[in-house]
Each structure stands twice: as C-alpha cells, then as structure tokens.
Amino acid sequence: MQARMLQQLALSRHWPLLAAVTVLACLGVVTIWADDPAAGKKQLLFFAISVACMAAFQTIDYRIIGKYAGWFYTASAILIGYTVLGSVVTVPGVTQRNGAFNWIDFGPFALQPAELMKVAFVMVMARYLRFRSNYRTLTGLLAPFVLAAFPILLILKQPDLGTALVFIPTLFAMLYLAGARLKHLLGVVAMGMACLPFLWLSGLDGVPVFEHLPSIVKEYQRDRVYSMFADDPDTLLGTGMQQHNALMALGTGGFSGKGTGEIPIGQTVPERRNDMIYALIGEQFGFIGSTLVIIAYGVIFFVGFEI
C-alpha cells in the first residue's frame, strides 16, 4: 500500500519539478518576510497548506479530478462575474483595490477568483483535449479559444489586464503539447498581431474613427507602456516609478546580493511583493539568486514538456 502511494506521488520521477517549485516557494517566502514579517508568516502558512493539498491531490486519480473540471470552471466564472457585478453596484465583500474589483473579502481572508480560474482553465482544457482530436484542424481550435476568451473577457471587465494575459500563453502551450498543428497556431498568432493596432487605438482620443469605438486598452495601461520608453524625470517619478525603482533594486544587488532581508531600495517599489518580487530577490541575492530563479522556471518548463 505504501509503495503504491509513493508511486502515485511520482516523487522519484518528478523530483526536479518538486525541487524547482520548492526553491521558488522558499525564495518567495523569504523575500516577502523581508518586506513584511506578518505577511511572510501568512505566506508560510499558505505554503504549508499548498504542500498538503498537492500531496492530497497526487493520491487521487487524475481522471476522477477531471470529471469535476467543468463544475470548477463554471464556479470560478461565477465568482469572477460576482466581482464584475461589484464594479457596477455595491455587493457584499467586493471593494476596489488599486483600481480593480478582483477580490472577494471573507473577514480576515480574501479570495481572488481569477487565480482559481487559472487552475480551472487548465483542468477543463486538459479534459477537453483528452477526448477530442478536432483541435488538429483550424476550425477545431474554435472551442478551446472560446474556453479561454470567456474568462479573459470577464477578467478584463474587473479590469485586470495582467492576469487576463496569462491565459493566452497557457492556451497555446496546451494546444501545442496536445498535438495541434504548429502552422495553425502560428496563423492565429499572426491574426492576433494584426489586430493589436486596432485594439490599441480603439477609444483613443484624437484618432479619427477609432475614438468613437469602445476602449479596449485603458488609459493608465497605455501610460505604463509609454513609460517603458521614457527617460524624463516626470515619467520616472510618475507612471514609470515602479519599473524604474525595481530595476534600480535589481541592479544594486550585484553578483552575490546585499544579503537576506536587505532590500532598502526594494522597499521604495510599489506593489513590490506582487508584481516586482523578482527585483527584491535580485537585491538580496544578486546575480546568483536571480539566475537560480530563471533556472528553476526552466526546469519546470522542460519537465512539464516531458510529463
């Protein structure tokens, strides 16, 4: 019985994947702790819960879990829809955070439904691709793209562009691994690239015709893109402050870093524990720590392809 459980956990075959995830999780906990010990303790608790959940799910046949993929996908979509409703009318537990309505508060805890949808989307896509082969045709790609478009559109209404964009590479990676034709996927990418100028200009003031269309990209999102190419002080202290300070923190780490918990420049970065945690890792552990993160993600990517 014990041997069967160990085989189900697949520790001997997938230990590089587990090692990479452990490295990333530990670096994350240490870095969050350096910025805020209370948040670090909370993250450590979540890490322990995650390990327990991973072990529990590994002991269950994936085919059983797959049967509930559709229900999980639907429930996640309903929760995201609830947050979108909160952006229109007042609903319990939904408040604005950093300009978006993407969290549901449950007393001392909060839930971001889009994070559940990331898992649900992978599950429902895996379930769909397992029992079909029509995705090897161009028209057969329609259903997978609809499965991705639905949560993307909902999340964009929150609005949360960064989270919505995560679904696109996930979709293409799963289709490619399942056996979709590369020329079809590249064709879709080409069509998407051709549409980018229209999406960017839609709703932009001063542009004939386009200014009368609904705005897809928000003004603050355009400003963030513009700030990537700006070097004037006003921009660097305004919309470009986060990325500028993050680059400064990352660069001052040098080869070996300033040491665990040392993030004097990193603490000037807005949303440093979320969007810019890599900069904090670089400041503490330097080039060595930054490279270790990249290697860990590389291991996850290549082991994922083998699985």
C-alpha positions in Angstrom: 0.0 0.0 0.0 2.8 2.4 0.9 4.7 1.5 -2.3 1.6 2.2 -4.3 1.2 5.6 -2.7 4.8 6.6 -3.4 4.3 5.5 -7.0 1.2 7.6 -7.2 3.1 10.6 -5.8 5.7 10.1 -8.5 8.4 11.6 -6.3 11.2 9.5 -7.9 10.3 10.5 -11.4 9.4 14.2 -10.9 11.8 15.2 -8.2 13.4 18.0 -10.4 10.0 19.6 -10.7 9.4 19.4 -6.9 12.9 20.8 -6.3 12.3 23.8 -8.6 8.9 24.6 -7.0 10.5 24.3 -3.6 13.3 26.7 -4.5 10.8 29.3 -5.9 8.5 29.0 -2.9 11.3 29.4 -0.4 12.7 32.4 -2.1 9.2 33.9 -2.2 8.6 33.3 1.5 12.0 34.7 2.5 11.5 37.8 0.3 8.0 38.5 1.5 9.2 38.1 5.1 12.0 40.6 4.5 9.4 43.2 3.4 6.7 42.4 6.0 7.2 39.7 8.6 3.5 39.4 9.2 2.9 38.8 5.5 5.8 36.4 5.5 4.2 34.3 8.2 1.0 34.3 6.3 2.7 33.2 3.1 4.5 30.4 5.0 1.1 29.1 6.2 -0.2 29.2 2.7 2.9 27.3 1.5 2.3 24.5 4.1 -1.4 24.3 3.0 -0.4 24.1 -0.6 2.0 21.3 0.1 -0.7 19.4 1.9 -3.2 20.0 -1.0 -0.6 18.9 -3.5 0.1 15.6 -1.7 -3.7 15.0 -1.3 -4.4 15.6 -5.0 -1.5 13.4 -6.1 -3.0 10.5 -4.3 -6.3 10.9 -6.3 -6.5 9.5 -9.9 -6.4 12.5 -12.3 -9.3 11.0 -14.2 -11.5 11.4 -11.2 -10.4 15.1 -10.7 -11.1 15.7 -14.4 -14.7 14.8 -14.1 -15.3 17.9 -12.0 -13.3 20.3 -14.3 -16.4 21.7 -15.9 -18.0 22.4 -12.5 -14.9 24.1 -11.2 -14.6 26.2 -14.3 -18.2 27.3 -14.0 -17.9 28.1 -10.3 -14.8 30.1 -10.9 -16.5 32.1 -13.7 -19.5 32.8 -11.5 -17.2 34.2 -8.7 -15.4 36.4 -11.3 -18.8 37.5 -12.5 -19.6 38.4 -8.9 -16.6 40.7 -8.7 -17.5 42.3 -12.0 -21.0 42.9 -10.6 -19.3 44.7 -7.7 -17.8 47.2 -10.1 -21.3 48.2 -11.2 -23.3 48.0 -8.0 -22.4 47.5 -4.3 -22.2 43.9 -3.4 -21.0 42.3 -0.1 -17.3 41.6 0.1 -16.2 43.3 -3.2 -14.3 46.5 -2.9 -12.0 48.4 -5.2 -8.3 47.6 -4.9 -5.8 49.6 -7.0 -8.4 50.5 -9.5 -9.8 47.0 -10.0 -12.6 44.9 -8.5 -10.9 41.5 -8.4 -11.1 40.3 -4.8 -13.8 39.0 -2.5 -13.3 39.6 1.2 -14.2 36.9 3.7 -13.4 38.6 7.0 -9.7 38.3 7.6 -9.2 36.4 4.4 -9.7 37.4 0.8 -10.1 35.4 -2.4 -9.1 36.4 -6.0 -11.4 34.2 -8.2 -9.1 34.8 -11.2 -6.5 32.6 -9.5 -9.0 29.8 -9.2 -9.8 30.2 -12.9 -6.2 29.7 -13.8 -6.3 26.2 -12.4 -9.9 25.6 -13.6 -8.9 26.6 -17.2 -6.0 24.1 -17.2 -8.3 21.4 -15.9 -11.1 22.0 -18.4 -8.7 22.3 -21.3 -7.0 19.0 -20.3 -10.4 17.3 -20.1 -11.5 18.7 -23.5 -8.3 17.9 -25.3 -8.1 14.3 -23.9 -11.3 13.2 -25.6 -11.1 15.1 -28.9 -8.8 15.4 -31.9 -10.6 18.0 -33.9 -8.2 20.7 -32.5 -5.7 19.5 -35.1 -7.8 21.3 -37.6 -8.1 25.1 -37.9 -11.9 25.2 -37.2 -11.4 22.7 -34.3 -9.4 25.4 -32.5 -12.6 27.5 -32.1 -13.9 25.7 -28.9 -10.5 25.9 -27.0 -10.3 29.6 -27.9 -13.9 30.2 -26.6 -13.0 28.5 -23.4 -10.1 30.9 -23.0 -11.9 34.0 -24.3 -14.8 33.7 -21.7 -12.6 34.2 -18.6 -10.3 36.7 -20.3 -13.3 38.9 -21.1 -14.6 38.6 -17.6 -11.3 39.4 -16.0 -10.8 42.4 -18.4 -14.0 43.8 -17.0 -12.6 43.9 -13.5 -10.2 45.2 -15.0 -7.0 43.1 -14.6 -5.1 43.0 -17.9 -2.0 41.3 -16.4 -4.0 38.3 -15.1 -6.1 38.1 -18.3 -3.0 37.8 -20.5 -1.8 34.7 -18.6 -4.4 32.6 -20.3 -3.1 33.2 -23.8 0.3 31.5 -23.5 -1.3 28.8 -21.4 -3.8 28.1 -24.1 -1.2 27.9 -26.9 1.2 25.7 -24.8 -1.6 23.2 -24.0 -2.7 23.1 -27.6 0.8 22.6 -28.9 1.5 19.8 -26.4 -1.7 18.1 -27.2 -0.7 17.9 -30.9 -2.3 21.0 -32.6 -0.6 21.9 -35.9 2.1 24.5 -35.5 1.1 26.3 -38.7 -2.4 26.7 -37.4 -1.2 28.2 -34.1 1.2 30.5 -35.9 -1.6 31.6 -38.2 -3.7 32.5 -35.2 -0.8 34.4 -33.6 -0.3 36.3 -36.9 -4.0 37.3 -36.9 -3.8 38.4 -33.3 -0.7 40.5 -34.0 -2.6 42.1 -36.9 -5.4 43.1 -34.6 -3.1 44.7 -32.0 -3.1 48.2 -33.6 -6.9 48.2 -33.7 -7.1 47.2 -30.0 -4.5 49.8 -29.1 -6.2 52.6 -31.0 -9.7 51.8 -30.1 -11.2 54.5 -27.9 -8.1 56.7 -28.2 -8.9 60.4 -28.3 -7.8 62.3 -31.3 -7.7 59.3 -33.7 -10.3 59.5 -36.4 -13.0 56.7 -36.4 -11.2 54.8 -33.6 -12.0 57.4 -30.9 -15.7 56.6 -31.3 -15.1 52.9 -30.7 -15.3 51.2 -27.2 -11.9 51.5 -25.4 -10.2 48.1 -25.0 -6.9 49.3 -23.5 -7.3 51.7 -20.6 -5.5 55.0 -20.5 -3.4 54.0 -17.5 -2.3 50.9 -19.3 -1.2 52.9 -22.3 0.7 55.2 -19.9 2.6 52.2 -18.4 3.7 51.1 -21.8 4.8 54.6 -22.8 6.8 54.8 -19.5 8.9 51.8 -20.6 10.5 54.0 -23.3 10.6 57.3 -21.4 13.7 58.7 -19.6 12.3 62.1 -18.4 12.2 62.6 -14.6 8.5 63.3 -14.5 7.6 60.0 -16.0 10.2 58.1 -13.9 8.7 59.6 -10.8 5.1 59.0 -12.0 3.8 56.1 -14.1 7.3 54.7 -14.5 8.3 54.8 -10.9 7.6 51.1 -10.2 9.7 49.7 -13.0 12.5 52.3 -12.6 12.9 51.6 -8.9 12.6 47.8 -9.5 15.4 48.0 -12.0 17.5 50.0 -9.5 16.9 47.4 -6.8 17.7 44.6 -9.1 20.9 46.2 -10.4 22.3 47.2 -7.0 22.3 43.5 -5.9 25.5 42.9 -7.8 26.8 39.4 -8.2 26.0 38.0 -4.7 23.5 40.4 -3.4 23.2 42.5 -0.2 22.1 39.6 2.0 18.9 38.1 3.2 16.4 40.7 4.3 18.4 43.6 2.8 16.0 45.5 0.5 16.5 49.2 1.1 15.7 50.2 -2.5 13.2 47.4 -3.0 11.0 48.9 -0.3 10.5 52.0 -2.5 8.9 49.9 -5.2 5.0 50.0 -5.2 3.4 46.5 -5.2 6.9 45.0 -4.6 5.7 41.8 -3.1 3.4 41.1 -6.0 4.4 42.4 -9.4 8.1 43.1 -8.6 9.2 40.4 -6.2 12.0 39.4 -8.7 13.6 42.8 -8.1 13.6 42.1 -4.4 15.2 38.7 -4.9 17.9 40.3 -7.1 18.7 42.9 -4.5 19.0 40.3 -1.7 20.8 37.5 -3.6 22.2 39.3 -6.6 23.0 37.6 -10.0 23.3 34.2 -8.3 19.7 34.3 -6.9 18.3 35.9 -10.0 19.8 33.2 -12.1 18.6 30.5 -9.8 15.0 31.7 -10.3 15.4 31.5 -14.1 16.9 28.0 -13.8 14.0 26.9 -11.6 11.5 28.1 -14.1 13.4 26.4 -16.9 13.3 23.1 -15.1 9.5 23.5 -14.6 9.1 24.3 -18.3 11.1 21.4 -19.6 9.9 18.8 -17.1 6.4 19.9 -17.9 7.0 19.1 -21.6 8.2 15.6 -20.6 5.2 15.0 -18.5 
